Amino acid sequence: MKNPNYATTEQTFGDQLHTYTIVDAINDKNVLPFRVDYIKTMDVDADIDEEEVWDIDRKKALEAPARISLISNYILEHFDQKTYRGDKTYVFNGLTNISEVASAARGKVEEIKKKQRITGFNSIFAVASVPMAKLYYDEFRKIMKADPTKQLKIAVIYSYGANEEEVEGILDEENSEDTSALDQPDRDFLEDAIYDYNLMFHTKYDTSSNKFQNYYKDVSLRMKNKELDLLIVVNMFLTGFDATTLNTLWVDKNLKMHGLIQAFSRTNRILNSIKTFGNIVCFRNLQKRVDAAISLFGDKNAGGIVLMQSFKDYYYGFKSADGKQIPGYTDLIEDLTTQFPVSLPQIVGEKSQKDFIALFGAILRMRNLLLSFDDFSGKEIISERDLQDYLGKYQDLRDEWKRRRENGESTDIVDDIVFEIELIKQIEINIDYILMLVKKYHDTHCEDKEVLITIKKAVDASMELRSKKQLIEAFIAKINDTDDVLTEWNKYVYEQREKDLNQMIQEEKLKPRETRKFMENVFREGEVKTVGTDIDKIMPPVSRFGGGNRAKKKKTVIHKLKDFFEKYYGIGDRTFEEDQEEHKTITYDYSVEEEPLTMVAEGAAPYGKV
């Protein structure tokens, strides 16, 4: 029975022993800070006092078609910038059998995952009510239908909740398994939205109890897999849902205190060096509530830790809470161009190399942060070509120091250098851009040497293309009169890939069929796996090598397999599996167990067939 003399937590349990705040979590690098944008959508302040009751006129204004359209267009126009879609790429271990997992009982279906390169992040749009969720979903569909350039994969989910707005800062939990309490129009709308979802992902869900529960699971998994770009919710997914690929929360909903921190925290799960903060875009004036919530769950000085600084601070520099001067982007660029002018042919000496690596890494991190600000456009200072020059130098040093480590060289500074690998990949030049330059060079009858210099700089600046440099240069050297550079490139890649594979098999005396199957898996999964027994299965018979030579031989084979993979991964218009299908009539002679295996081609397709 409740004791009336004990009215507070302290009276009941005594002094608290320890608190772990959001500030502690950020300082411990367990979560990321937030960056909050406030977008004004009404002439009248839409914020309300604690005791004020929403009236019909205010509700009508917030749900006005013009306002819904304004916010929907803003999201579509700024989606790529806020989520880095089409810009930031990274390797992610994604689930490949989502529908089976979502529809099965827990643990009944094994999750099958595969590494893949994806671009950018995804987002949740939190709205105030089911009617608003319906209005926004319809508006997005209308805009996307009219404009093919504004296309996102969008879903909506809601069920009955006693309170669509927060009460005392606590988000009401919606039932993820039951839609029976929804009125018929809301349920019919959700049925139609799920039908759209089924078309998009080839699934078979609806609003019946079991299938809606599976729909909820499927949506959750696709959000975690970054297969959905935008999920419209009322309260669902704002508490307890964690997706590392989620970086943006769009808010047209009154949040406060615990519910606000919970909702914001959907965006700040750590993933990689590209994702440096959780992105919050508010279409209501929540600034006072944000400050109050951060003060409550951190301390009165927590704002500088929990919230990101302004564009001006990052661009020009600022003083931290402890009085330390933090250099801005302009300061870093000035240091770079002064200490390491772009005309400098190479950076000599370990101390200078370390200083350059640290400085350019700081610039890459700052650029990554500033790209999410509208104000950064046109203020990059450094030209694209100079940036490529610096990237080339940066990666030359990375390759050089990688060789030092592999060769066992010991220096005082090699071990404490960190290269911003993920951020290098973000300033990526793809093969299409290089082929465009090759065509431009070809159109000048191979006389414009300035184009060749541009190609060299672009390839050197690209982490993905550096391993393909020899292939690209050889292609440029052999290209003849052609009106279709792309077709010639694909033909060339196909021929060279098969030639190099055969050469590797012969030189290392590998088992041809097993090696081709092994490489099919490598190209499908996006990496060369060296653990397990798969490598051993493609090696020559053990009796051919004695003693410790076997381990040395295996190391050489792994090195060559990785070089082959890096050279051909992600280029050409055909997958490795399609190439091997072309050679499916090849048979193998295993009659002599101790001799190198002989490949006997019967009607193998000629090189160059595309």
NUGU-724058 format. One record per residue (C-alpha): x, y, z; residue in one letter. Coordinates in steps of 0.001 Angstrom, whole numbers, padded with zeros to 6 digits, always signed. Layout:
% NUGU-724058
XYZa ...
//
This chain:
% NUGU-724058
+000000+000000+000000m +001233+003474-000884k +002660+005369+002115n +001290+008965+002128p +004427+010157+003884n +006563+009222+000890y +005632+011688-001854a +008822+011837-003900t +011353+009426-005375t +013994+010675-002940e +011699+010111+000060q +010917+006602-001102t +014350+005411-002249f +016811+007936-000824g +019393+009990-002736d +020040+008839-006288q +023347+007067-006683l +024089+007901-010293h +022574+009464-013415t +023628+008847-016998y +022488+011716-019198t +022425+012277-022945i +025484+014491-022420v +027327+011532-020892d +026271+009316-023801a +027545+011818-026359i +030811+012374-024484n +031298+008598-024273d +030654+008422-028042k +027728+006061-027558n +025375+008341-029503v +025648+011397-031758l +024635+015010-031097p +021657+016613-032877f +021455+019314-035466r +018065+021086-035382v +016552+023260-038130d +013402+025282-037461y +011397+025953-040630i +008664+028570-040284k +005449+027492-041990t +002924+029896-040470m +002820+033661-039973d +001449+033119-036473v +003606+031333-033917d +002354+027747-033869a +003781+026980-030435d +001395+026721-027504i +001597+027024-023765d +001314+024012-021488e -002307+024711-020538e -003533+025947-023874e -006028+023681-025638v -005842+023132-029383w -008789+024873-030971d -010557+024187-034248i -009092+027237-035999d -005513+026291-035141r -006084+022693-036247k -007597+023944-039483k -004603+026196-040131a -002093+023414-039480l -003933+021048-041821e -004464+023677-044526a -003696+022272-048007p -001260+025132-048732a +000775+024342-045608r +000746+020583-046255i +001927+021251-049809s +004632+023675-048649l +006111+021191-046168i +005841+018215-048546s +007675+020128-051275n +010329+021267-048805y +011009+017673-047758i +011238+016435-051334l +013498+019304-052373e +015838+018980-049387h +015735+015211-048888f +018972+014446-050745d +020865+017167-048915q +019680+016195-045431k +020120+012445-045908t +023128+012581-048277y +021209+010448-050786r +023126+010065-054060g +026208+011556-052412d +027479+009570-049445k +028120+005875-050075t +029238+003172-047670y +029243-000599-047245v +026321-001946-045229f +025472-005502-044191n +021860-005690-045417g +019144-008285-044919l +018207-010052-048169t +015104-012035-047114n +012978-009404-045359i +009535-010683-046394s +010275-014206-045165e +011608-012939-041830v +008680-010534-041323a +006039-013161-042062s +007554-015973-040009a +007332-016583-036301a +010266-015188-034346r +013419-017186-034974g +011759-019564-037454k +013534-018129-040513v +017270-017532-040669e +018261-013969-041520e +020436-013895-044627i +022662-010841-044899k +024901-009552-047648k +027379-006698-047779k +026394-004036-050270q +027288-000452-051071r +024409+001918-050376i +024024+005665-050647t +022945+008086-047957g +020530+007570-045088f +016761+007496-044528n +014213+009350-042423s +011013+009377-040375i +008308+012046-040629f +006483+012450-037301a +003061+014107-037673v +000442+015164-035132a -002484+012920-036044s -003841+010227-038324v -005682+012832-040470p -002371+014670-041003m -000609+011413-041877a -003245+010812-044543k -002953+014369-045893l +000824+014174-046184y +000826+010728-047797y -001641+011887-050451d +000335+015098-051052e +003621+013236-051519f +001972+010867-054001r +000486+013792-055937k +003801+015680-056159i +005813+012605-057139m +003297+011656-059802k +003552+015124-061346a +007348+015402-061106d +009499+012347-062013p +012581+014064-060545t +011098+013933-057036k +010853+010250-056259q +011142+008657-052832l +010110+005293-051442k +007469+006385-048933i +005297+004399-046540a +002812+005322-043818v +001880+003420-040678i -000499+004131-037803y -002986+002393-035561s -005368+003511-032843y -003827+005514-030004g -005777+007034-027170a -003715+010223-027403n -002189+011331-030681e -000512+014277-028970e +001803+013917-025990e +000474+014006-022459v +003005+015165-019882e +005799+014600-022376g +005121+010873-022758i +004480+009504-026233l +001420+007265-026342d +002275+003785-027566e +000261+002718-030605e -000662-000926-030914n +001471-002508-033653s -000782-005549-033849e -004342-004204-033818d -006124-001816-036180t -009644-002802-035103s -010150+000440-033147a -009527+002595-036240l -012642+004143-037743d -013521+002835-041193q -012199+005771-043294p -008813+005644-041528d -008626+001889-041929r -009608+002065-045604d -006901+004668-046227f -004295+002511-044487l -005442-000464-046558e -004805+001535-049741d -001396+002692-048490a -000408-000894-047696i -001546-001859-051200y +000966+000706-052563d +003599-000816-050293y +002809-004302-051600n +003320-003104-055169l +006613-001483-054231m +008096-004510-052446f +006067-007420-053899h +004496-008277-050547t +000956-009280-049477k -000004-007374-046333y -003275-005770-045229d -004929-004349-042087t -006152-007672-040701s -004619-008488-037336s -001907-010985-038336n -000984-009348-041630k -000800-005881-040113f +001593-007211-037508q +003735-008612-040338n +003458-005290-042183y +004794-003548-039077y +007745-005988-038935k +008411-005590-042652d +008419-001790-042406v +010771-001986-039421s +013202-004252-041283l +013132-002170-044471r +013809+000987-042480m +016810-000724-040865k +017878-001937-044311n +017482+001561-045808k +015032+000308-048408e +012470+002942-047383l +013423+006600-047782d +010651+008167-045709l +008242+006679-043174l +005242+008773-042073i +004210+008016-038473v +002049+009446-035703v +003605+007824-032632n +004868+004517-033974m +008655+004111-034350f +009336+007189-032186l +010217+005122-029124t +012471+002089-028901g +013130+001793-032645f +016814+001799-033618d +018071+001979-037187a +021663+003044-037730t +020865+004119-041318t +018276+006626-040048l +019738+010138-039787n +016800+012552-040232t +013569+013222-038345l +011082+015603-039938w +008694+016955-037283v +005208+018422-037678d +004077+017491-034211k +004252+018981-030735n +006915+017152-028746l +008262+017923-025304k +010440+016640-022505m +010955+012854-022477h +008954+012301-025667g +011008+014900-027531l +014341+013358-026538i +013015+009882-027371q +011828+010949-030827a +015024+012889-031610f +017101+009914-030488s +015841+007788-033378r +018393+009669-035504t +021573+009616-033431n +022654+005962-033489r +026292+005641-034523i +027013+004012-037889l +030224+005317-039490n +032379+008420-039973s +029909+009873-042507i +027055+010043-040024k +028233+012668-037543t +024924+013879-036082f +021194+013284-035967g +019353+015661-038282n +016107+017197-036951i +013918+019416-039154v +011054+021054-037222c +008057+022583-038982f +006746+023877-035640r +008351+026286-033229n +009783+023789-030773l +012913+025697-029818q +011836+026448-026224k +010770+022855-025766r +014057+021555-027186v +016061+023764-024825d +013899+022723-021854a +014193+019013-022651a +017976+019185-023068i +018311+021080-019789s +016194+018487-018006l +017964+015426-019419f +021438+016949-019445g +022111+020180-017560d +021668+023895-018176k +024918+024001-020171n +024182+020869-022187a +023060+022678-025327g +026598+023131-026638g +027212+019397-026409i +023856+017948-027421v +023157+020404-030256l +025435+021168-033194m +026822+024663-033750q +025574+027005-036485s +026885+027127-040049f +028691+030383-039300k +030523+028766-036363d +031728+025798-038381y +032625+027925-041385y +034493+030726-039575y +035365+029071-036243g +034099+029584-032694f +035019+029415-029030k +034015+026274-027157s +032415+026312-023714a +035847+025989-022082d +037158+028999-024009g +039177+027047-026585k +039244+028502-030101q +037952+025957-032614i +039209+026630-036164p +036613+026932-038900g +036573+025657-042467y +038131+028886-043794t +041011+028561-041302d +041660+024957-042321l +041666+025759-046039i +044020+028696-045480e +046414+026448-043549d +046252+023838-046315l +046938+026222-049206t +049685+028040-047266t +051553+025075-045824q +050948+022650-048700f +050317+024617-051913p +048670+022567-054621v +051711+023139-056862s +053908+021262-054381l +054925+018093-056299p +055200+015898-053203q +055238+016117-049428i +058635+015119-048067v +059480+014009-044539g +057398+012070-042014e +056596+015140-039897k +055252+017084-042924s +053352+014036-044123q +051744+013564-040721k +050780+017260-040561d +049226+017098-044033f +047284+013912-043268i +045903+015381-040034a +044993+018722-041664l +043376+017258-044769f +041492+014712-042638g +040086+017615-040582a +038987+019317-043813i +037246+016148-045020l +035371+015900-041709r +034395+019576-041798m +033201+019371-045420r +031113+016329-044553n +029427+018326-041781l +028958+021545-043791l +027372+019788-046761l +024144+019441-044758s +023852+023246-044538f +022113+025160-047345d +024576+028037-046853d +027618+025973-047869f +026661+025822-051542s +029054+028005-053542g +031338+028639-050544k +033678+025661-050895e +036667+028038-051566i +038810+025267-053030i +038161+024279-056654s +037097+020762-057633e +040353+020206-059503r +042534+021352-056595d +040512+019146-054259l +041255+016199-056527q +044962+017076-056424d +044956+017051-052636y +042952+013817-052569l +045558+012265-054867g +048382+013287-052517k +046395+012071-049497y +045825+008655-051035q +049411+008397-052301d +050497+008736-048677l +047882+006224-047586r +049180+003690-050128d +052783+004387-049130e +052132+003952-045414w +050041+000872-046047k +053074-000673-047783r +055238+000290-044796r +052960-001539-042400r +052762-004602-044663e +056573-004664-044946n +056943-004444-041176g +058633-001038-041212e +058508+000674-037837s +058339+004437-037489t +057403+006739-034668d +054246+007989-036331i +052815+005333-038648v +050669+003715-035972d +048940+006880-034755d +047865+008120-038186i +044189+007774-039052v +043060+008086-042666f +039459+009129-043245e +038687+006190-045510i +034883+006534-045526e +035099+010279-046138l +037489+009841-049058i +034862+007680-050719k +032308+010460-050431q +034163+012701-052886i +033938+009871-055340e +034398+009977-059078i +032563+007187-060847n +033561+005371-064005i +030838+007134-066021d +032580+010470-065423y +035909+009003-066546i +034341+007530-069694l +032806+010923-070459m +036310+012408-070313l +037666+009558-072466v +035002+010327-075087k +035942+014002-074923k +039585+013032-075469y +038598+010730-078335h +036549+013500-079964d +039690+015657-080160t +041350+012827-082154h +043403+012085-079029c +045252+015395-079254e +043954+017306-076211d +046503+016263-073586k +044824+018508-071000e +041942+016018-070920v +044433+013237-070162l +045747+015249-067207i +042181+015723-065953t +041561+011961-066234i +044774+011188-064322k +043896+013605-061514k +040348+012240-061266a +041515+008615-061110v +044222+009404-058546d +041636+011206-056385a +039229+008261-056385s +039707+005437-053908m +037529+003163-056022e +039290+003899-059340l +042934+003932-058220r +042994+000122-058322s +041613+000326-061865k +044163+002914-063062k +046202+000507-065171q +043031-000845-066778l +041779+002651-067637i +045127+003816-069013e +045464+000697-071171a +041944+001260-072522f +042715+004876-073433i +045925+003786-075174a +044149+001199-077347k +040886+002968-078117i +040323+003391-081820n +037693+005085-083931d +034369+004436-082313t +031120+006269-081797d +030311+004374-078629d +033005+004573-075955v +030775+002884-073362l +030245-000242-075490t +033967-000432-076241e +034748-000099-072530w +032364-002879-071520n +033781-005139-074208k +037324-004341-073082y +036539-004981-069401v +034922-008307-070252y +037930-009459-072291e +040532-008319-069764q +038657-009771-066794r +038548-013216-068371e +042162-012952-069546k +043411-011948-066080d +041370-014659-064382l +042759-017370-066664n +046282-016044-066147q +045913-016121-062364m +044532-019676-062448i +047414-020872-064607q +050197-019025-062771e +049067-020193-059331e +047900-023611-060572k +044463-023082-059039l +041471-025342-059597k +039610-023588-062440p +036014-024518-061677r +036362-023949-057918e +038166-020643-058485t +035454-019328-060794r +032764-020338-058313k +034717-018741-055479f +035040-015462-057408m +031322-015511-058245e +030608-015463-054516n +033229-012761-053948v +031676-010407-056519f +028175-011171-055255r +029074-010501-051599e +031399-007576-052276g +034484-008869-050441e +037167-011555-050470v +036623-013712-047391k +039847-015252-046133t +038463-017121-043128v +037166-020667-043376g +038155-023319-045886t +036945-021739-049146d +040447-020563-050135i +041883-024020-049449d +039351-025586-051824k +040733-023668-054821i +044411-024333-054007m +046502-026942-055874p +046913-030403-054312p +048860-030338-051033v +051475-032780-052298s +052765-030184-054696r +054082-028075-051802f +055897-029129-048695g +056592-027629-045282g +055857-023984-044664g +055545-023142-048366n +051840-023896-048227r +051114-020897-045986a +053287-018639-048155k +051548-019896-051291k +048126-019248-049757k +049132-015687-048814k +050213-015028-052411t +046938-016421-053759v +044857-014284-051389i +046807-011190-052424h +046163-011904-056116k +042479-012643-055534l +042078-009306-053737k +043912-007423-056489d +041681-009037-059119f +038546-008192-057162f +039531-004544-056575e +040460-004139-060234k +037138-005348-061644y +034558-004802-058915y +031882-002266-059824g +032758-001733-063490i +031441-003114-066755g +027819-003664-067699d +027763-007349-066755r +028148-009084-063448t +030865-011649-062861f +028153-014332-062738e +026985-013340-066237e +030559-013645-067487d +030784-017145-066082q +027453-018093-067651e +029130-017275-070956e +031671-020009-070170h +029269-022625-068831k +030254-025146-071551t +033809-025364-070155i +034680-028784-068699t +037694-029804-066637y +040048-032771-066795d +040858-034150-063326y +042453-037359-064591s +045942-036543-063269v +045612-035824-059559e +049165-034607-058887e +049602-032510-062028e +048294-028993-062615p +044640-029151-063573l +043952-028723-067263t +041092-026630-068559m +039453-028011-071697v +037239-025465-073424a +034476-026861-075602e +032802-024183-077623g +033696-021444-075135a +032237-018122-076140a +034656-015742-077884p +036009-012734-076024y +034175-009534-076598g +030607-010814-076737k +028392-008414-074815v 
//
